[in-house]
Amino acid sequence: MHNFETLDIIIGVVPDCELKLDPIDGSTRVVAKPIPEKILAMISHYGAMCEPIPYDISTFAHTYLAHKKVDALLIMGGALDVDPKYYGEKQEENVGYSYDSTNNTRTDFELAVLKEVEQYNAINPGIPVLGICNGMQTMWVHFGGKMIQHIPNNERVKATGHNIKHFRHTTTEPIPEHEIRFVRKSSCLSSYNANDIEIVPSTHHQAVDHTRQHMLRKELHSVAEASDGVIELYESSCGMYLGAQFHPEFNIDSKLTADIMNHIINMAKRCKSADLQKK
C-alpha cells in the first residue's frame, strides 16, 4: 500500500515554441522555448515538479504516457489564439489577430497531446489536465467546443451591458483584473460555493462559447463567470479536466490558485496511487 500523501507528482507542461530554419539543410525545426518562470514557480510552490513535454507526439505517447513519466498535464497560456479552422469556422473580421504557422504548430501539438491523454484516461487511472487561458480554450476545442473569436464583437456579451476589460492592448499596460462569480458549487474546488466572488488577472480577447455546449464530447460545466457571461472557470464531471480562463500563476498565494493546484495535484496522487496498486 502506497502512502497517498508522500507521492511525488510531476506535472508535464507543453512549452511555447518557435520555428527555426536549419542553415545546413534548409529544413524547419520546432524549437521549444523555456517554461515561463511564473508557471515554474506555481508548480514548485505547491510541491510538484515540472517536466517540459518534447515536441514529439510519439515520444509523448510511448514514453511519457506508457511509462507514466508525468502524473498531470498543464496546457498553459501564451501570445496565441486557437485558429478557427480547428473548430470548423472561418476567421471573423476585426478580431484583432491573425494566425501563423508557429501558433498552429503549438496548437497542433497540444491537440495531439490532449487526444493521447483522453485515450489514456479512458482505460487507466488517468492523468488530470489543467488548461490555463489559451490552454483552457484549446482543451474546450479538443472536446468539440466553439470559440468567441473576439469578446468585444460578441452580441451576447454586449447585450449584458457589462464592459469588462479582459485583455490589454500592449504589454506596457498593467494586466487587467476583474471580478468573477461562482455560478455553482464546484466539485473540484472545495473552498467555493455558488455566488462567491473572486478577483482574477485576465489577458485574453477570446472566450469559450458555451451557447453551443451541447456539441461537447465531454461534460464541461461552467463554474465561474465574469459579469458579461464569459466563462472564466470550467470543470469536467469526472474532475479530471479543469480550465481557467484567467492566470492563476500570476497570484500563486491566492486561495483560488491554491484550490486549483491542490485539486490537480491531489487528483494526480489518487490516480498514481491507484496505478501503483495495480502493479
C-alpha positions as CSV (number, residue, x, y, z in Angstrom):
1,M,0.0,0.0,0.0
2,H,1.4,3.4,-1.1
3,N,1.1,6.4,1.2
4,F,-1.0,8.8,-0.8
5,E,0.4,11.9,0.8
6,T,4.1,11.2,0.2
7,L,3.8,10.6,-3.6
8,D,5.9,12.9,-5.7
9,I,4.0,14.5,-8.5
10,I,5.5,15.5,-11.9
11,I,3.4,17.9,-14.0
12,G,4.1,17.8,-17.7
13,V,3.9,21.3,-19.4
14,V,3.8,21.9,-23.1
15,P,6.2,24.7,-23.8
16,D,5.7,27.5,-26.2
17,C,7.8,27.1,-29.4
18,E,9.3,28.8,-32.4
19,L,10.2,27.6,-35.9
20,K,13.9,27.8,-36.9
21,L,15.4,27.3,-40.3
22,D,18.3,24.8,-40.3
23,P,21.2,26.7,-42.2
24,I,22.7,23.4,-43.4
25,D,19.8,21.5,-45.0
26,G,17.2,24.3,-45.1
27,S,14.6,22.3,-43.1
28,T,12.4,23.9,-40.5
29,R,12.8,22.7,-36.9
30,V,10.4,23.2,-34.0
31,V,12.4,24.6,-31.0
32,A,10.8,24.6,-27.6
33,K,11.1,27.8,-25.5
34,P,11.8,27.8,-21.8
35,I,8.8,27.3,-19.5
36,P,7.8,30.7,-18.1
37,E,9.1,31.5,-14.6
38,K,5.7,32.1,-13.2
39,I,4.5,28.6,-14.2
40,L,7.6,27.0,-12.7
41,A,7.2,29.0,-9.5
42,M,3.5,28.0,-9.2
43,I,4.2,24.3,-9.7
44,S,7.1,24.3,-7.2
45,H,5.1,26.4,-4.7
46,Y,2.6,23.6,-4.4
47,G,5.2,20.8,-4.0
48,A,5.2,19.4,-7.5
49,M,7.9,19.1,-10.2
50,C,7.8,20.4,-13.8
51,E,8.7,18.3,-16.8
52,P,8.7,20.1,-20.2
53,I,7.0,17.9,-22.9
54,P,9.1,17.5,-26.0
55,Y,7.6,18.4,-29.4
56,D,7.3,14.8,-30.5
57,I,3.9,13.1,-30.1
58,S,5.4,9.6,-30.5
59,T,7.8,10.2,-27.6
60,F,4.9,11.6,-25.5
61,A,2.6,8.7,-26.2
62,H,5.2,5.8,-26.0
63,T,7.4,7.2,-23.2
64,Y,5.7,9.9,-21.2
65,L,2.3,8.1,-21.1
66,A,3.2,4.5,-21.5
67,H,5.8,4.7,-18.7
68,K,3.9,7.4,-16.7
69,K,6.8,9.9,-16.7
70,V,4.2,12.6,-15.9
71,D,1.4,12.5,-13.4
72,A,-0.6,15.6,-14.6
73,L,-0.6,17.8,-17.6
74,L,-0.7,21.6,-17.8
75,I,-1.6,23.4,-21.1
76,M,-0.6,27.0,-20.5
77,G,-1.4,30.3,-22.0
78,G,0.6,32.3,-24.4
79,A,0.5,35.0,-27.1
80,L,-1.6,33.0,-29.5
81,D,-5.2,32.2,-30.4
82,V,-6.9,29.0,-31.4
83,D,-7.2,29.2,-35.2
84,P,-10.9,28.9,-36.1
85,K,-10.1,26.1,-38.6
86,Y,-9.8,23.8,-35.6
87,Y,-13.5,24.2,-34.8
88,G,-14.8,24.4,-38.3
89,E,-15.2,28.1,-38.7
90,K,-13.5,31.0,-40.6
91,Q,-11.8,33.9,-39.1
92,E,-14.2,36.8,-38.4
93,E,-13.5,40.4,-39.4
94,N,-11.9,42.8,-36.9
95,V,-10.8,40.2,-34.4
96,G,-7.5,42.0,-33.8
97,Y,-5.4,38.9,-34.6
98,S,-4.0,36.8,-37.4
99,Y,-2.8,33.3,-37.4
100,D,0.6,32.0,-38.4
101,S,2.4,28.6,-38.7
102,T,4.1,29.0,-35.3
103,N,0.8,29.4,-33.5
104,N,-0.6,26.4,-35.3
105,T,2.4,24.3,-34.7
106,R,1.8,24.6,-30.9
107,T,-1.9,24.1,-31.2
108,D,-1.5,21.1,-33.5
109,F,0.8,19.5,-30.9
110,E,-1.4,20.4,-27.9
111,L,-4.4,18.9,-29.6
112,A,-2.5,15.7,-30.3
113,V,-1.3,15.5,-26.7
114,L,-4.9,16.0,-25.4
115,K,-6.1,13.2,-27.8
116,E,-3.5,10.8,-26.4
117,V,-4.3,11.8,-22.8
118,E,-8.1,11.4,-23.3
119,Q,-7.5,7.9,-24.8
120,Y,-5.1,7.0,-21.9
121,N,-7.6,8.3,-19.3
122,A,-10.3,6.1,-20.8
123,I,-8.6,2.9,-19.7
124,N,-6.2,3.9,-16.9
125,P,-6.5,5.7,-13.5
126,G,-5.5,8.7,-15.6
127,I,-3.7,12.0,-15.8
128,P,-5.6,15.1,-14.7
129,V,-5.3,18.2,-17.0
130,L,-5.2,21.9,-16.2
131,G,-5.7,24.3,-19.0
132,I,-4.8,28.0,-18.4
133,C,-6.0,30.8,-20.7
134,N,-5.2,29.7,-24.2
135,G,-4.8,26.1,-22.9
136,M,-8.3,26.2,-21.4
137,Q,-9.6,27.2,-24.9
138,T,-7.6,24.5,-26.7
139,M,-9.0,21.9,-24.3
140,W,-12.5,23.2,-25.0
141,V,-12.0,22.9,-28.7
142,H,-10.4,19.4,-28.3
143,F,-13.7,18.3,-26.8
144,G,-15.7,19.7,-29.7
145,G,-16.4,23.2,-28.5
146,K,-16.5,26.5,-30.4
147,M,-15.0,29.9,-29.6
148,I,-16.0,33.5,-29.3
149,Q,-13.3,34.9,-31.6
150,H,-13.3,38.5,-30.1
151,I,-15.2,39.2,-27.0
152,P,-15.9,42.9,-27.7
153,N,-17.6,41.9,-31.0
154,N,-19.9,39.2,-29.5
155,E,-23.6,40.3,-29.4
156,R,-24.5,38.1,-26.4
157,V,-21.6,39.7,-24.4
158,K,-22.6,43.2,-25.5
159,A,-26.2,42.5,-24.5
160,T,-25.3,42.1,-20.9
161,G,-24.4,45.7,-20.7
162,H,-21.2,44.9,-18.8
163,N,-18.0,46.2,-20.3
164,I,-15.3,44.0,-18.7
165,K,-11.7,44.6,-19.6
166,H,-10.4,41.1,-20.3
167,F,-7.2,42.0,-22.1
168,R,-4.6,44.7,-22.5
169,H,-3.7,46.2,-25.9
170,T,0.0,46.5,-25.3
171,T,2.5,44.7,-23.0
172,T,3.3,48.0,-21.3
173,E,-0.2,48.2,-19.9
174,P,-0.9,46.7,-16.5
175,I,-2.5,43.3,-16.5
176,P,-6.3,43.8,-16.1
177,E,-8.2,42.3,-13.1
178,H,-11.9,41.8,-12.8
179,E,-14.5,40.0,-10.7
180,I,-15.7,36.5,-11.4
181,R,-18.7,34.9,-9.7
182,F,-19.1,31.2,-9.0
183,V,-22.3,30.2,-10.7
184,R,-22.4,26.8,-9.0
185,K,-20.8,24.8,-6.2
186,S,-17.6,23.5,-7.6
187,S,-17.0,19.7,-7.3
188,C,-13.2,20.3,-7.7
189,L,-12.6,23.5,-5.7
190,S,-13.7,22.8,-2.2
191,S,-13.4,26.4,-0.9
192,Y,-16.1,27.9,-3.2
193,N,-19.9,27.9,-3.3
194,A,-22.4,29.4,-5.7
195,N,-22.3,33.3,-5.7
196,D,-18.8,33.5,-4.2
197,I,-16.7,36.3,-5.7
198,E,-13.0,36.4,-6.6
199,I,-10.8,38.9,-8.4
200,V,-8.6,37.4,-11.2
201,P,-5.9,38.6,-13.6
202,S,-7.0,38.4,-17.2
203,T,-5.2,38.6,-20.6
204,H,-7.5,37.2,-23.2
205,H,-9.6,38.6,-26.0
206,Q,-11.3,35.3,-26.9
207,A,-13.6,33.0,-24.8
208,V,-15.2,29.6,-25.0
209,D,-18.7,29.7,-26.5
210,H,-21.0,27.9,-24.1
211,T,-24.1,28.6,-26.1
212,R,-23.2,25.5,-28.1
213,Q,-22.1,23.4,-25.2
214,H,-24.3,20.5,-26.3
215,M,-21.7,19.9,-29.0
216,L,-19.0,18.8,-26.5
217,R,-18.0,15.1,-26.2
218,K,-17.4,15.5,-22.5
219,E,-19.5,17.3,-19.9
220,L,-17.6,20.5,-19.1
221,H,-19.6,22.7,-16.6
222,S,-19.2,26.4,-16.2
223,V,-18.2,27.0,-12.6
224,A,-17.3,30.7,-12.5
225,E,-18.1,33.6,-14.9
226,A,-17.5,37.3,-15.4
227,S,-20.5,39.6,-15.2
228,D,-20.6,39.7,-19.0
229,G,-21.2,36.0,-19.2
230,V,-17.7,34.9,-20.2
231,I,-16.8,31.6,-18.7
232,E,-13.7,32.0,-16.5
233,L,-13.6,28.5,-15.0
234,Y,-15.0,25.1,-16.1
235,E,-14.6,21.6,-14.8
236,S,-15.5,18.1,-16.1
237,S,-17.9,15.9,-14.2
238,C,-15.1,13.4,-13.5
239,G,-12.8,16.1,-12.1
240,M,-10.0,15.2,-14.5
241,Y,-10.2,18.3,-16.7
242,L,-10.1,21.8,-15.2
243,G,-9.9,25.0,-17.3
244,A,-9.1,28.5,-16.0
245,Q,-9.5,31.4,-18.4
246,F,-7.6,33.7,-16.1
247,H,-4.0,33.2,-14.9
248,P,-3.6,31.5,-11.5
249,E,0.2,31.7,-11.9
250,F,0.1,35.5,-11.6
251,N,-1.0,35.1,-7.9
252,I,0.3,31.9,-6.6
253,D,-0.6,32.6,-2.9
254,S,-4.3,33.2,-3.6
255,K,-7.0,30.9,-2.2
256,L,-8.2,30.3,-5.8
257,T,-4.8,29.3,-7.1
258,A,-4.3,27.1,-4.0
259,D,-7.7,25.3,-4.7
260,I,-6.9,24.8,-8.4
261,M,-3.4,23.4,-7.8
262,N,-4.3,21.3,-4.8
263,H,-7.1,19.7,-6.8
264,I,-4.9,18.8,-9.8
265,I,-2.1,17.5,-7.5
266,N,-4.4,15.5,-5.2
267,M,-6.2,14.1,-8.2
268,A,-2.8,13.1,-9.7
269,K,-1.9,11.5,-6.4
270,R,-5.1,9.5,-6.3
271,C,-4.5,8.3,-9.9
272,K,-0.9,7.5,-9.3
273,S,-1.7,5.6,-6.1
274,A,-4.3,3.5,-8.0
275,D,-1.9,2.9,-10.8
276,L,0.8,1.7,-8.4
277,Q,-1.5,-0.7,-6.6
278,K,-2.3,-2.4,-9.9
279,K,1.4,-3.3,-10.4
